[in-house]
Amino acid sequence: MSAPRNEQKYFMLKLIHSGRTLTEAKAMMYAVATGLHPEYTKSGDIKDLASLEGGLHRIAMTKKVARIETMKKFFKPRTDFKSTKEESLSAFVLGWKAGLPLSWKRTGNLIRRGKENKPKPGSSKGKVGTTKVRGVKSVVTDFKRLIDALSLLQRQGRTSGKSNLKSIRDVAKGIKTGATFSKKG
C-alpha cells in the first residue's frame, strides 16, 4: 500500500534538502516515485514512459517467438503494475531491482526529532517543479519503426522470426534510463 501524498512529499523534500537524493538509490526511488505523480508530471509524459516500460517489459518477458506485426501492441501502457504506477515507473527509470511496493516508513534522517508537526496541506507548493521526461516519445517511435522494418523484411522472406525477436531484444537492452534532480530556487 502506498503512502499518503503528504508523506511522499515530505520524503522527497527532506531527501533533496539533505543531499541524499543524488547518491542513494532508495532515496532516488522515493523522490522519482513522488515526482512522477500527475501533480508534477504531464499525463502525456507518464503515458509515454508507461508505454516504453510496458513494451520493454513485454519484449523481455516473451518466451515464444511472436509475429512481428503483433509486437506493436507491446508499446501500450501497462496496467498490471506490482505497486503504484509512480513507484513502478520510477523503478524502471532507475533500474531498481529491490522489491516493490516501497516501504514509506521513516528511517534515518527522515525521522523528525522532537514533537511531530501536524500536516500542512499545500506546504510543498512552489518547492517542487514540474518533472520533465525527455526522449521517451522518440524511443517508442524508433521502436515502432524498427518493428515495421523487421516486419517488411520478414514479409520479403529475408529474415526468420527468431532473428527478428533477437534484434528487438538487443536494441531493448541498449536503452539507458536515468534520473537527475535539481533544487528549485
C-alpha positions as CSV (number, residue, x, y, z in Angstrom):
1,M,0.0,0.0,0.0
2,S,1.3,3.4,-0.9
3,A,1.9,6.2,1.5
4,P,-0.3,9.2,1.7
5,R,0.7,12.1,-0.7
6,N,1.7,14.4,2.2
7,E,4.1,11.7,3.4
8,Q,5.6,11.2,-0.1
9,K,6.1,14.9,-0.5
10,Y,7.8,15.1,2.9
11,F,10.2,12.3,1.9
12,M,11.0,14.0,-1.4
13,L,11.7,17.4,0.0
14,K,13.6,16.2,3.1
15,L,15.8,13.9,0.9
16,I,16.5,16.7,-1.7
17,H,17.4,19.2,1.0
18,S,19.7,16.7,2.8
19,G,21.6,15.9,-0.4
20,R,21.0,12.2,-0.2
21,T,18.9,12.0,-3.3
22,L,21.8,12.2,-5.7
23,T,23.7,9.3,-4.1
24,E,21.4,6.8,-2.6
25,A,19.3,4.6,-4.8
26,K,16.5,4.2,-2.3
27,A,16.3,7.9,-1.7
28,M,16.1,8.4,-5.5
29,M,13.3,5.9,-5.7
30,Y,11.2,7.8,-3.2
31,A,11.9,11.1,-5.0
32,V,11.3,9.8,-8.5
33,A,8.1,8.0,-7.4
34,T,6.8,11.3,-6.0
35,G,8.0,13.3,-8.9
36,L,6.2,11.0,-11.4
37,H,2.8,11.8,-9.7
38,P,0.3,13.6,-12.0
39,E,0.6,16.6,-9.7
40,Y,4.2,17.2,-11.1
41,T,4.3,15.4,-14.4
42,K,2.2,15.8,-17.6
43,S,-0.1,12.9,-18.3
44,G,1.3,12.5,-21.8
45,D,4.8,12.1,-20.4
46,I,3.6,9.5,-17.9
47,K,1.7,7.7,-20.7
48,D,4.9,7.7,-22.9
49,L,7.0,6.4,-20.1
50,A,4.5,3.7,-19.3
51,S,4.4,2.7,-23.0
52,L,8.1,2.4,-23.2
53,E,8.3,0.5,-19.9
54,G,5.4,-1.8,-20.9
55,G,6.9,-2.5,-24.4
56,L,10.3,-3.4,-23.0
57,H,8.7,-5.4,-20.2
58,R,6.7,-7.4,-22.8
59,I,9.7,-8.0,-25.1
60,A,11.8,-9.2,-22.2
61,M,9.1,-11.5,-20.9
62,T,8.2,-13.1,-24.3
63,K,9.2,-16.8,-24.2
64,K,7.9,-17.9,-27.6
65,V,8.7,-16.2,-30.9
66,A,5.9,-13.8,-31.7
67,R,4.9,-12.4,-35.1
68,I,6.4,-9.0,-35.7
69,E,3.0,-7.4,-36.7
70,T,1.6,-8.2,-33.2
71,M,4.5,-6.6,-31.4
72,K,3.1,-3.1,-32.0
73,K,0.6,-3.8,-29.2
74,F,3.6,-4.2,-26.9
75,F,4.1,-0.5,-26.8
76,K,0.9,0.3,-25.0
77,P,1.0,1.5,-21.4
78,R,0.9,-1.3,-18.9
79,T,-1.8,-1.5,-16.3
80,D,-0.7,-4.6,-14.3
81,F,1.9,-2.9,-12.1
82,K,3.2,-4.6,-8.9
83,S,2.8,-1.4,-7.0
84,T,1.6,2.1,-7.8
85,K,2.2,3.4,-11.3
86,E,4.6,6.0,-9.9
87,E,6.7,3.5,-8.0
88,S,6.8,1.0,-10.9
89,L,7.8,3.7,-13.4
90,S,10.5,5.1,-11.1
91,A,11.9,1.6,-10.6
92,F,12.1,1.3,-14.4
93,V,13.8,4.7,-14.8
94,L,16.3,3.9,-12.1
95,G,16.9,0.2,-12.8
96,W,15.6,-0.6,-9.3
97,K,15.9,-4.3,-8.6
98,A,14.8,-4.4,-5.0
99,G,11.2,-5.2,-4.1
100,L,8.1,-3.2,-4.7
101,P,6.0,-1.6,-3.2
102,L,8.3,0.7,-1.3
103,S,8.1,1.0,2.4
104,W,7.2,4.6,3.3
105,K,8.2,4.1,6.9
106,R,10.5,6.9,8.0
107,T,14.1,5.9,8.6
108,G,17.5,7.7,9.1
109,N,17.3,11.5,8.6
110,L,13.6,11.3,7.7
111,I,12.7,10.7,11.3
112,R,11.8,14.0,13.0
113,R,13.4,14.8,16.3
114,G,11.0,16.2,18.9
115,K,7.3,16.7,18.7
116,E,5.7,15.7,15.4
117,N,4.3,18.5,13.3
118,K,0.8,18.3,12.0
119,P,0.4,18.0,8.2
120,K,0.0,21.4,6.4
121,P,-1.9,20.9,3.2
122,G,-0.2,22.9,0.4
123,S,3.1,23.4,2.2
124,S,5.1,21.8,-0.7
125,K,3.5,24.2,-3.3
126,G,6.2,26.0,-5.1
127,K,9.0,23.8,-3.7
128,V,8.8,21.1,-6.3
129,G,8.9,22.0,-10.0
130,T,7.5,20.1,-13.0
131,T,9.0,16.7,-13.8
132,K,10.5,16.6,-17.3
133,V,10.6,13.3,-19.2
134,R,12.9,13.5,-22.1
135,G,13.5,11.2,-25.1
136,V,10.8,8.6,-24.4
137,K,8.5,9.6,-27.2
138,S,11.3,9.3,-29.8
139,V,12.4,5.9,-28.4
140,V,8.9,4.5,-28.7
141,T,8.6,5.9,-32.2
142,D,12.0,4.4,-33.1
143,F,10.9,1.0,-31.8
144,K,7.8,1.1,-33.8
145,R,9.8,1.9,-36.9
146,L,12.2,-1.0,-36.1
147,I,9.2,-3.3,-35.8
148,D,7.9,-2.0,-39.2
149,A,11.2,-2.5,-40.9
150,L,11.6,-6.1,-39.5
151,S,8.1,-6.8,-40.5
152,L,8.8,-5.7,-44.1
153,L,12.0,-7.8,-44.2
154,Q,10.1,-10.8,-42.8
155,R,7.3,-10.4,-45.5
156,Q,10.0,-10.3,-48.2
157,G,11.4,-13.6,-46.7
158,R,14.8,-12.2,-45.8
159,T,14.8,-13.0,-42.1
160,S,13.4,-15.6,-39.8
161,G,11.1,-14.8,-36.9
162,K,13.8,-15.8,-34.3
163,S,16.3,-13.3,-35.6
164,N,13.6,-10.5,-35.6
165,L,12.9,-11.0,-31.9
166,K,16.6,-11.2,-31.1
167,S,17.2,-7.9,-32.9
168,I,14.5,-6.2,-31.0
169,R,15.8,-7.6,-27.7
170,D,19.3,-6.5,-28.5
171,V,18.0,-2.9,-29.1
172,A,15.9,-3.1,-25.9
173,K,19.0,-4.0,-23.9
174,G,20.8,-0.9,-25.2
175,I,18.3,1.6,-23.8
176,K,19.6,3.6,-20.8
177,T,17.3,5.1,-18.3
178,G,18.1,7.6,-15.6
179,A,17.0,10.5,-13.5
180,T,18.6,13.7,-12.3
181,F,17.5,16.3,-9.8
182,S,18.0,20.0,-9.4
183,K,17.0,22.1,-6.5
184,K,14.4,24.8,-7.2
185,G,15.4,28.3,-6.1
